[in-house]
Structure formats: C-alpha cells, structure tokens
Amino acid sequence: MIENQKFRPAQVIGPLGEPLTLDSLPPPQTTRWVVRRKAEVVSAVNGGLLSVDEACERYGLSLEEFAGWQRAVDRSGMPGLRVTRIQHYKTLYERQQKY
C-alpha cells in the first residue's frame, strides 16, 4: 500500500489486467459484492488509487472486512474472495502453515 505517497496514479492495473480508474471502480452504492468487484477495490487500494480509509468510507466497509478481503487475495487470489469457499481456503491456509 502506498499511504504516504503524495502522488496518486490516474489508473492502476486491475485484477484481470485491465486499467482501473476511479470512474471504473464499483459504484459507492454497491450492495452485491461479487469476487471481481472486491478484487477491484483491493487492487485500487494496493495500487494507491484509493487509501484504505477512502475505500472503507466510499463502500461502507469496516476495516476488518476490507482487511479480510486483502488477506483472501494475498493467500488465494481472486478465488479466495468467494463467500461459498471461505472455509475451504481457510482450512487449506491453516494446513499450509503447519508444514
């Protein structure tokens, strides 16, 4: 994350390799969070397009919820963001930590 940086990029590379701008991010009133939208928000924060605080405020997320998205992407990529697979990836990650 680039929190202390004064320069804010006009665009960053999204999770599918496409350019992301503030205008192409999910709308602030988004209520249905599919994997792609979550990954776009995480990519925007990681690339410096939004700060963590801005993302949480814009989308009405708690810091814990956003941090969970970031952890899921870091551990398992976009598939880790699937709500139906959270337990599977959590178990897999815990097993990997043991060895």
Secondary structure, DSSP 8 states (H G I E B T S, - for coil): --SS-S---S-EE-TTS-EE-TTTS--TT-----HHHHHHHHHHHHHTSS-HHHHHHHHT--HHHHHHHHHHHHHH-GGGG-GGGHHHHHHHHHHHHH-
